Amino acid sequence: MVRTEAPEDAYTAEPFVPERGGLAALRKAAADCRGCPLHRDATQTVFGEGGKEARVMLVGEQPGDQEDRQGKPFVGPAGRLLDRALEEAGIDPSEAYVTNAVKHFKFTRAEPRKRRIHKAPNLREMTACGPWLAAELAVVEPELIVVLGATAGKALLGSSFRVTQVRGTVLEEEIHGRPERLVPTVHPSSVLRADDREAAYRGLVSDLKVAAQALG
């Protein structure tokens, strides 16, 4: 008998991405993605949310605990903080498309039945999920991408990306074969963990104001 590899052993979502269709078709197909091992432990795929006419796409790292349970991105404390910062910067959260570089929650547990602790996805997992982000970009065609944190930056711009070096600036890069404008900033969850939360929040708002200005 010939042994066949499980689809996740190939570490690519490519076979699961439909060749045609809009966001609804992508979301439906992503629900069955087994392009990497992360699908095994996660509750569900957490795909992007928003309309294809969105002018700005916000790209985070991966779903958190609440997102994994609810099946929607940025619905936890970090998401609420992000919405507040966007409004303060002059960007309507309801007019943005929000997604993550990785669509399944990666976590660890100190003990069985204890709370699930976020664990950063590695480069192989980010690369595996890349075809979904490429498909979202192709459908939405945003005028601007806001990169939320180091993991999202590495997924989009490569492993040498350092958010501290380029945050609050407008970058022009080719992403998945498309010329894109990007404004990197910190992930809102890092604001919640900061020693000086107010200063960290002000920094996030300041970066998002650069994005608002770039949108015009």
C-alpha positions as CSV (number, residue, x, y, z in Angstrom):
1,M,0.0,0.0,0.0
2,V,1.3,3.4,-0.9
3,R,1.4,5.8,2.0
4,T,0.0,9.3,1.1
5,E,0.9,12.4,3.1
6,A,-1.7,14.3,5.0
7,P,-2.4,17.6,3.3
8,E,-1.0,19.6,6.2
9,D,2.4,17.9,5.7
10,A,2.8,20.0,2.5
11,Y,2.4,23.2,4.5
12,T,0.5,25.1,1.9
13,A,-3.2,26.3,1.7
14,E,-2.9,26.5,-2.1
15,P,-5.0,23.3,-2.9
16,F,-7.9,24.7,-0.8
17,V,-8.1,28.1,-2.3
18,P,-10.9,28.3,-5.0
19,E,-9.8,29.5,-8.5
20,R,-12.8,31.9,-8.7
21,G,-15.4,33.5,-6.6
22,G,-15.6,36.4,-4.1
23,L,-15.1,36.7,-0.4
24,A,-18.0,34.5,0.4
25,A,-16.5,31.7,-1.7
26,L,-13.1,32.2,-0.1
27,R,-14.6,32.1,3.4
28,K,-16.5,28.9,2.7
29,A,-13.5,27.2,1.3
30,A,-11.2,28.4,4.1
31,A,-13.5,26.7,6.7
32,D,-12.2,23.3,5.4
33,C,-8.5,24.3,5.1
34,R,-6.0,21.7,6.2
35,G,-3.0,23.3,4.7
36,C,-0.9,23.1,7.9
37,P,-1.2,21.3,11.2
38,L,-2.8,24.3,13.1
39,H,-6.3,23.3,12.0
40,R,-6.2,20.2,14.2
41,D,-6.4,22.0,17.6
42,A,-8.2,25.2,16.6
43,T,-12.0,25.4,17.0
44,Q,-12.5,26.8,13.5
45,T,-10.9,28.8,10.7
46,V,-11.1,32.6,11.4
47,F,-11.3,34.3,8.0
48,G,-11.3,38.0,7.3
49,E,-14.3,40.3,7.7
50,G,-15.4,43.3,5.8
51,G,-16.6,44.3,2.3
52,K,-14.7,44.0,-1.0
53,E,-15.0,47.7,-1.4
54,A,-12.9,48.4,1.7
55,R,-10.2,51.0,1.1
56,V,-8.0,49.8,3.9
57,M,-7.0,46.2,4.9
58,L,-5.8,45.6,8.5
59,V,-3.6,42.5,8.8
60,G,-2.9,41.0,12.2
61,E,-1.0,38.0,13.3
62,Q,-3.5,35.2,14.1
63,P,-6.9,34.7,15.9
64,G,-6.8,34.9,19.7
65,D,-8.9,32.8,22.1
66,Q,-12.1,34.8,21.7
67,E,-11.7,35.0,17.9
68,D,-11.2,31.2,17.7
69,R,-14.4,30.6,19.7
70,Q,-16.5,33.2,17.8
71,G,-15.1,32.6,14.3
72,K,-14.5,36.3,13.7
73,P,-11.2,38.4,13.7
74,F,-10.5,41.1,16.3
75,V,-13.5,40.5,18.5
76,G,-11.5,40.3,21.8
77,P,-10.0,43.0,23.9
78,A,-7.3,43.8,21.3
79,G,-10.0,44.2,18.7
80,R,-12.0,46.7,20.8
81,L,-8.9,48.7,21.5
82,L,-8.1,48.7,17.7
83,D,-11.6,50.0,16.9
84,R,-11.2,52.9,19.4
85,A,-7.8,53.8,18.0
86,L,-9.0,53.7,14.4
87,E,-11.9,56.0,15.2
88,E,-9.6,58.4,17.0
89,A,-7.2,58.4,14.0
90,G,-10.1,59.2,11.6
91,I,-10.6,55.7,10.1
92,D,-14.1,54.2,10.2
93,P,-13.7,50.6,11.5
94,S,-16.8,49.5,9.7
95,E,-15.2,50.5,6.4
96,A,-12.1,48.5,6.9
97,Y,-11.4,44.8,6.0
98,V,-9.8,43.0,8.9
99,T,-7.9,39.7,8.6
100,N,-4.9,37.8,10.0
101,A,-1.8,36.4,8.4
102,V,-2.6,33.0,9.9
103,K,-6.3,31.9,10.0
104,H,-6.1,29.3,12.9
105,F,-5.4,29.9,16.6
106,K,-2.0,28.5,17.7
107,F,-1.8,28.0,21.4
108,T,-0.3,26.0,24.2
109,R,-1.7,24.9,27.6
110,A,0.2,24.7,30.9
111,E,-2.2,22.0,32.0
112,P,-5.2,20.2,30.5
113,R,-8.4,22.2,30.7
114,K,-6.4,25.3,31.7
115,R,-6.8,28.5,29.6
116,R,-5.2,28.5,26.2
117,I,-2.1,30.6,25.9
118,H,-1.3,32.3,22.6
119,K,1.8,31.0,20.8
120,A,3.3,32.9,17.8
121,P,3.0,31.1,14.5
122,N,6.3,30.2,12.9
123,L,7.5,31.2,9.4
124,R,6.5,27.9,7.9
125,E,2.9,28.3,9.2
126,M,2.7,31.9,8.0
127,T,4.0,30.8,4.5
128,A,1.4,28.0,4.4
129,C,-1.4,30.5,5.0
130,G,-0.1,33.0,2.5
131,P,-2.4,31.9,-0.4
132,W,-5.4,33.0,1.6
133,L,-4.0,36.4,2.2
134,A,-3.1,36.7,-1.4
135,A,-6.6,35.8,-2.4
136,E,-8.1,38.4,0.0
137,L,-5.8,41.1,-1.4
138,A,-6.8,40.1,-5.0
139,V,-10.5,40.5,-4.2
140,V,-10.5,43.5,-2.0
141,E,-7.7,45.4,-3.8
142,P,-7.2,47.8,-0.9
143,E,-5.7,51.3,-1.3
144,L,-3.6,50.7,1.8
145,I,-2.6,47.8,4.1
146,V,-2.1,48.5,7.8
147,V,0.4,45.9,9.1
148,L,-0.4,45.1,12.8
149,G,2.7,43.8,14.5
150,A,5.9,41.9,13.7
151,T,4.3,38.6,12.7
152,A,2.0,40.2,10.1
153,G,5.0,42.2,8.9
154,K,7.2,39.1,8.4
155,A,4.3,37.3,6.6
156,L,3.9,40.2,4.1
157,L,7.4,41.7,3.9
158,G,9.8,38.9,4.8
159,S,11.7,37.6,7.9
160,S,14.0,40.7,8.1
161,F,11.0,42.9,8.9
162,R,11.3,44.9,12.2
163,V,8.2,46.9,13.2
164,T,10.2,49.3,15.4
165,Q,12.2,50.4,12.4
166,V,9.4,51.3,10.0
167,R,6.3,51.9,12.1
168,G,4.3,55.0,11.2
169,T,5.8,55.2,7.7
170,V,4.3,54.6,4.3
171,L,6.0,51.7,2.5
172,E,5.6,50.8,-1.2
173,E,6.3,47.1,-1.8
174,E,5.2,44.3,-4.1
175,I,3.0,41.9,-2.1
176,H,1.9,38.6,-3.7
177,G,2.6,40.1,-7.2
178,R,0.7,43.3,-6.6
179,P,2.2,46.8,-5.8
180,E,0.9,47.8,-2.4
181,R,1.2,50.7,0.0
182,L,1.6,49.7,3.6
183,V,1.7,51.4,7.0
184,P,3.2,49.2,9.8
185,T,2.4,49.6,13.4
186,V,2.3,47.5,16.6
187,H,-0.3,44.9,17.2
188,P,-3.0,46.2,19.6
189,S,-2.5,43.3,22.0
190,S,1.0,44.7,22.6
191,V,-0.6,47.9,23.8
192,L,-2.6,45.9,26.4
193,R,0.6,44.2,27.6
194,A,2.6,47.5,27.8
195,D,3.9,48.8,31.1
196,D,2.9,52.3,30.0
197,R,-0.4,51.5,28.3
198,E,-1.4,55.1,27.6
199,A,1.9,55.9,25.9
200,A,1.7,52.7,23.8
201,Y,-1.9,53.5,22.8
202,R,-0.9,57.1,21.8
203,G,1.8,55.6,19.6
204,L,-0.7,53.3,17.9
205,V,-3.1,56.2,17.2
206,S,-0.2,58.3,15.8
207,D,0.7,55.5,13.4
208,L,-2.9,55.1,12.3
209,K,-3.2,58.8,11.7
210,V,-0.4,58.3,9.1
211,A,-2.5,55.6,7.5
212,A,-5.6,58.0,7.5
213,Q,-3.5,60.7,5.9
214,A,-2.3,58.3,3.2
215,L,-5.9,57.3,2.4
216,G,-6.6,61.0,1.9
